[in-house]
Amino acid sequence: MIVFADIETESLTPDKLWCICVKEKESGKTHQFVNLHENEEERDRFKQYAKGVTRWVGHNFINFDAPVINRIVGQVIDMQKIVIPWLCLCLLTSVSDHTVLQHGVRS
């Protein structure tokens, strides 16, 4: 299952993981997991859910979201299963001497 995911925390060096929101690519279903820093039931629910994910898609997911989730919830996200949308855009749209930045400036 491919999911688009995002988290909310209290800072850039968080101790609190207020929520994880995911949307499943195929079904369009959404899920919210809240107060994972203090709610063991929500942490367990997310751990179970994460077992079914084959790809995580999210902005800054490698540098921020996944490490925060893995630190607060436990090692549930395999870093090899993360896709960064911006990187995909670069790979799909860069042809010859055209860059994503040039495309954005023209738009």
C-alpha positions in Angstrom: 0.0 0.0 0.0 1.3 3.4 -1.0 0.5 6.3 1.4 1.0 10.0 1.4 1.9 11.1 4.9 2.6 14.2 7.0 3.2 14.8 10.7 2.7 17.7 13.1 5.1 18.3 16.0 5.7 21.1 18.5 9.1 22.2 17.1 11.9 21.4 14.7 13.5 19.4 17.5 10.4 17.7 18.8 9.6 15.7 21.8 5.9 15.7 21.0 4.3 14.0 18.0 0.9 15.6 17.8 -0.4 13.7 14.8 0.4 11.6 11.8 -2.0 11.9 8.9 -2.0 9.5 6.0 -4.0 9.1 2.8 -3.9 5.8 0.9 -3.2 6.2 -2.8 -5.4 3.4 -4.1 -8.5 3.8 -1.9 -8.3 7.4 -0.9 -9.0 6.5 2.7 -7.5 8.8 5.3 -6.2 7.9 8.8 -5.2 10.1 11.7 -3.0 9.0 14.6 -2.9 11.5 17.5 -0.8 12.3 20.5 1.7 9.5 19.8 4.2 10.9 22.3 1.9 10.0 25.2 -0.8 7.6 23.9 0.5 4.0 23.8 -2.7 2.8 22.2 -2.3 5.2 19.3 1.4 4.2 19.0 0.4 0.6 18.8 -2.3 1.3 16.3 0.1 3.2 14.1 2.8 0.4 14.4 0.2 -2.1 13.2 -0.9 0.2 10.3 2.7 0.9 9.2 3.3 -2.9 8.7 1.0 -2.7 5.6 2.8 0.3 4.0 5.0 -0.5 1.0 5.9 3.1 0.1 5.8 6.3 2.2 5.4 9.5 0.2 5.9 12.8 1.9 7.7 16.2 1.7 10.9 16.2 3.9 10.0 12.7 5.0 13.6 11.4 4.9 15.1 14.3 6.8 12.4 15.0 9.3 9.1 13.0 9.5 10.5 9.4 9.4 13.3 10.0 11.9 10.9 11.7 14.3 8.3 8.9 13.9 11.0 6.2 14.4 12.4 8.0 17.5 9.1 8.6 19.2 7.1 5.6 18.1 9.8 3.1 17.5 11.5 1.8 14.3 8.4 1.4 12.2 9.5 3.2 8.9 12.1 1.6 6.7 14.0 4.5 5.1 14.3 2.5 1.9 10.5 2.7 1.4 10.3 6.5 1.3 9.6 8.5 -1.9 10.1 12.2 -2.0 7.7 14.0 -4.4 10.1 16.7 -5.3 12.7 14.2 -6.4 10.2 12.4 -8.5 9.2 15.6 -10.2 12.9 16.4 -10.9 13.4 12.9 -12.5 10.2 13.1 -14.5 10.5 16.6 -15.8 14.1 17.2 -16.4 14.8 16.9 -20.1 17.9 18.1 -22.0 18.8 21.5 -20.5 15.4 22.2 -18.9 15.2 22.1 -15.1 12.3 22.1 -12.7 13.4 25.5 -11.5 13.2 26.9 -15.1 9.8 25.3 -15.5 8.6 27.0 -12.3 9.9 30.4 -13.4 8.1 30.1 -16.7 4.8 29.1 -15.1 
